[in-house]
Every structure is written in structure tokens, then in C-alpha cells.
Amino acid sequence: MTTDAASVDSDFRQRVVDVMRAILANLLEYSDPITEDMHLMHELGLSSTLGLELLLQLEDRLEILIDVEKMNQDKVSTVGDFATFIAGHSRPA
């Protein structure tokens, strides 16, 4: 991952995780708990279309802009990885 977990604001990262869990549960109609170590595609079944919707909803709810140009899909495979990326590669909208 290009963003070191130690270099991101832990409170903001936790807020991203919480909002992401709620959005994922709604988008995927997933009723079981969503944990940070769950794989977005393999375990949760997140498609590219729903991934884009997730990004848009995260930006809207957190009032941020996410720098998706720096995202490496291979390195943001879990909920936690993605939250760390967003916390390190976003700015206020």
C-alpha cells in the first residue's frame, strides 16, 4: 500500500470504516457484520459498478474528494485497506 497506516489520522480512518460498513451493508443487502479484514470482491461480492457507487457515497457522506488516480486495486482488497487508502488520499470537498 502506498499509504502507511501510521501516517493517517486514526479517528478519520475509523469514521471512514464506519461509514463504509453502513454503505456496503445497504448496497450489497448484507446483514452479517462487515469487518475490516473482509475482501471487498471475493467475500462481499462488490462489483466494479457497486465499487464506483461506494466511492461516490463515501465522498458524499464524508464530504471529501478521493484521489482515485493513486488507487491500486490489488492493494486495496479489504475493507481496512480501502479505509486506510481513503484516509490517506482524500481532501475536504
Backbone as CSV, one residue per row, in Angstrom:
resi,resn,N_x,N_y,N_z,CA_x,CA_y,CA_z,C_x,C_y,C_z
1,MET,0.852,-1.171,0.000,0.000,0.000,0.000,0.890,1.224,0.000
2,THR,0.514,2.220,-0.759,1.314,3.421,-0.842,1.130,4.311,0.374
3,THR,0.072,4.141,1.112,-0.158,4.916,2.317,0.113,4.046,3.520
4,ASP,1.010,4.508,4.367,1.323,3.790,5.591,0.220,4.064,6.602
5,ALA,-0.293,3.013,7.221,-1.395,3.155,8.178,-1.034,4.101,9.321
6,ALA,0.255,4.163,9.675,0.681,5.032,10.761,0.625,6.506,10.373
7,SER,0.579,6.810,9.084,0.611,8.201,8.638,-0.783,8.809,8.447
8,VAL,-1.838,8.047,8.682,-3.185,8.584,8.505,-3.812,8.909,9.861
9,ASP,-4.766,9.809,9.838,-5.499,10.200,11.040,-6.387,9.032,11.457
10,SER,-6.106,8.449,12.606,-6.823,7.234,13.029,-8.307,7.498,13.294
11,ASP,-8.649,8.680,13.790,-10.068,8.993,14.026,-10.825,9.104,12.709
12,PHE,-10.212,9.775,11.737,-10.860,9.898,10.427,-10.959,8.531,9.765
13,ARG,-9.897,7.726,9.863,-9.915,6.385,9.278,-11.055,5.565,9.871
14,GLN,-11.259,5.652,11.186,-12.340,4.901,11.828,-13.697,5.397,11.339
15,ARG,-13.813,6.697,11.125,-15.061,7.243,10.584,-15.308,6.696,9.180
16,VAL,-14.245,6.604,8.377,-14.370,6.034,7.031,-14.850,4.587,7.132
17,VAL,-14.256,3.804,8.030,-14.656,2.405,8.210,-16.127,2.313,8.578
18,ASP,-16.554,3.107,9.523,-17.949,3.059,9.983,-18.927,3.407,8.859
19,VAL,-18.623,4.464,8.122,-19.497,4.874,7.019,-19.458,3.825,5.913
20,MET,-18.271,3.295,5.630,-18.139,2.279,4.588,-18.948,1.030,4.929
21,ARG,-18.909,0.602,6.179,-19.697,-0.568,6.599,-21.186,-0.348,6.349
22,ALA,-21.672,0.830,6.711,-23.094,1.129,6.526,-23.461,1.154,5.041
23,ILE,-22.622,1.776,4.237,-22.897,1.850,2.796,-22.863,0.458,2.179
24,LEU,-21.833,-0.322,2.508,-21.720,-1.674,1.957,-22.916,-2.539,2.341
25,ALA,-23.320,-2.469,3.598,-24.466,-3.266,4.048,-25.708,-2.919,3.233
26,ASN,-25.881,-1.634,2.944,-27.034,-1.185,2.168,-26.903,-1.579,0.695
27,LEU,-25.765,-1.288,0.082,-25.566,-1.581,-1.345,-25.662,-3.069,-1.651
28,LEU,-25.075,-3.879,-0.756,-24.992,-5.317,-1.005,-26.110,-6.102,-0.337
29,GLU,-26.987,-5.381,0.394,-28.043,-6.038,1.167,-27.444,-7.136,2.038
30,TYR,-26.406,-6.756,2.762,-25.618,-7.677,3.576,-25.998,-7.484,5.030
31,SER,-26.478,-8.520,5.680,-26.964,-8.376,7.049,-25.957,-8.809,8.115
32,ASP,-24.948,-9.596,7.748,-23.929,-10.014,8.708,-22.963,-8.864,8.972
33,PRO,-22.253,-8.908,10.106,-21.276,-7.854,10.387,-20.185,-7.805,9.304
34,ILE,-19.810,-6.609,8.925,-18.737,-6.407,7.956,-17.498,-5.995,8.740
35,THR,-16.426,-6.764,8.579,-15.193,-6.498,9.317,-14.129,-5.921,8.391
36,GLU,-13.110,-5.323,8.981,-12.049,-4.685,8.211,-11.237,-5.669,7.382
37,ASP,-11.185,-6.922,7.783,-10.365,-7.884,7.043,-11.125,-8.594,5.921
38,MET,-12.385,-8.227,5.711,-13.173,-8.852,4.648,-12.746,-8.308,3.285
39,HIS,-12.612,-9.221,2.325,-12.260,-8.837,0.957,-13.483,-8.278,0.256
40,LEU,-13.304,-7.112,-0.324,-14.420,-6.417,-0.962,-15.036,-7.222,-2.099
41,MET,-14.205,-7.784,-2.960,-14.731,-8.508,-4.113,-14.999,-9.974,-3.798
42,HIS,-14.024,-10.647,-3.197,-14.129,-12.090,-3.011,-15.139,-12.494,-1.943
43,GLU,-15.173,-11.776,-0.836,-16.096,-12.140,0.244,-17.424,-11.399,0.173
44,LEU,-17.353,-10.114,-0.156,-18.574,-9.311,-0.161,-19.241,-9.253,-1.528
45,GLY,-18.517,-9.624,-2.562,-19.093,-9.633,-3.901,-19.269,-8.254,-4.507
46,LEU,-18.415,-7.307,-4.122,-18.505,-5.952,-4.645,-18.074,-5.931,-6.108
47,SER,-18.955,-5.495,-6.985,-18.646,-5.384,-8.412,-18.017,-4.020,-8.688
48,SER,-17.501,-3.840,-9.886,-16.911,-2.547,-10.239,-17.962,-1.443,-10.220
49,THR,-19.164,-1.755,-10.645,-20.241,-0.761,-10.640,-20.594,-0.355,-9.214
50,LEU,-20.721,-1.332,-8.333,-21.028,-1.017,-6.933,-19.834,-0.365,-6.249
51,GLY,-18.621,-0.693,-6.695,-17.427,-0.043,-6.155,-17.442,1.450,-6.450
52,LEU,-17.859,1.808,-7.653,-17.971,3.219,-8.013,-19.050,3.889,-7.171
53,GLU,-20.160,3.216,-6.984,-21.235,3.765,-6.144,-20.741,3.944,-4.706
54,LEU,-19.949,2.993,-4.203,-19.371,3.099,-2.866,-18.511,4.358,-2.767
55,LEU,-17.638,4.570,-3.748,-16.782,5.759,-3.758,-17.610,7.043,-3.743
56,LEU,-18.616,7.097,-4.589,-19.447,8.295,-4.674,-20.185,8.564,-3.367
57,GLN,-20.718,7.512,-2.764,-21.434,7.694,-1.497,-20.487,8.079,-0.367
58,LEU,-19.272,7.505,-0.370,-18.284,7.885,0.647,-17.941,9.372,0.516
59,GLU,-17.709,9.821,-0.707,-17.399,11.233,-0.922,-18.546,12.107,-0.439
60,ASP,-19.766,11.709,-0.745,-20.933,12.494,-0.365,-21.122,12.530,1.148
61,ARG,-21.110,11.384,1.773,-21.386,11.316,3.220,-20.263,11.902,4.070
62,LEU,-19.015,11.737,3.620,-17.879,12.250,4.391,-17.469,13.658,3.952
63,GLU,-18.115,14.162,2.880,-17.821,15.481,2.328,-16.338,15.619,1.989
64,ILE,-15.855,14.643,1.197,-14.455,14.603,0.791,-14.362,14.352,-0.716
65,LEU,-13.178,14.542,-1.239,-12.836,14.154,-2.603,-11.728,13.120,-2.482
66,ILE,-11.897,11.965,-3.108,-10.935,10.873,-3.031,-10.076,10.884,-4.286
67,ASP,-8.766,10.822,-4.115,-7.833,10.805,-5.236,-7.717,9.379,-5.774
68,VAL,-8.654,8.997,-6.642,-8.700,7.629,-7.157,-7.566,7.327,-8.128
69,GLU,-6.917,8.366,-8.650,-5.798,8.158,-9.577,-4.647,7.397,-8.914
70,LYS,-4.528,7.502,-7.609,-3.438,6.851,-6.879,-3.817,5.474,-6.343
71,MET,-5.036,5.043,-6.603,-5.508,3.769,-6.066,-4.976,2.599,-6.886
72,ASN,-4.455,1.605,-6.188,-4.010,0.358,-6.797,-4.968,-0.718,-6.303
73,GLN,-5.844,-1.184,-7.174,-6.891,-2.126,-6.790,-6.332,-3.380,-6.122
74,ASP,-5.137,-3.808,-6.526,-4.537,-5.003,-5.933,-4.153,-4.786,-4.473
75,LYS,-3.945,-3.536,-4.078,-3.505,-3.258,-2.718,-4.614,-2.718,-1.821
76,VAL,-5.798,-2.578,-2.343,-6.942,-2.147,-1.525,-8.038,-3.197,-1.622
77,SER,-7.684,-4.404,-1.295,-8.622,-5.511,-1.469,-9.570,-5.712,-0.290
78,THR,-9.206,-5.232,0.896,-10.073,-5.413,2.059,-10.715,-4.093,2.471
79,VAL,-11.716,-4.191,3.308,-12.385,-3.006,3.840,-11.363,-2.115,4.553
80,GLY,-10.508,-2.711,5.361,-9.500,-1.949,6.098,-8.479,-1.288,5.190
81,ASP,-8.006,-2.015,4.179,-7.059,-1.436,3.208,-7.674,-0.217,2.530
82,PHE,-8.930,-0.369,2.127,-9.611,0.702,1.418,-9.798,1.920,2.319
83,ALA,-10.142,1.691,3.585,-10.308,2.791,4.535,-8.989,3.527,4.743
84,THR,-7.897,2.785,4.839,-6.577,3.405,5.001,-6.229,4.237,3.772
85,PHE,-6.509,3.690,2.585,-6.250,4.437,1.356,-7.038,5.739,1.350
86,ILE,-8.328,5.666,1.646,-9.186,6.852,1.609,-8.724,7.886,2.635
87,ALA,-8.389,7.435,3.835,-7.934,8.358,4.875,-6.645,9.062,4.461
88,GLY,-5.815,8.404,3.664,-4.552,8.995,3.242,-4.583,9.690,1.903
89,HIS,-5.659,9.500,1.134,-5.734,10.070,-0.215,-7.049,10.794,-0.464
90,SER,-7.439,11.623,0.480,-8.668,12.412,0.300,-8.439,13.794,0.880
91,ARG,-9.321,14.697,0.478,-9.266,16.061,0.998,-10.707,16.560,1.134
92,PRO,-10.912,17.577,1.945,-12.269,18.100,2.097,-12.835,18.580,0.760
93,ALA,-14.109,18.370,0.577,-14.765,18.787,-0.685,-15.036,20.275,-0.665
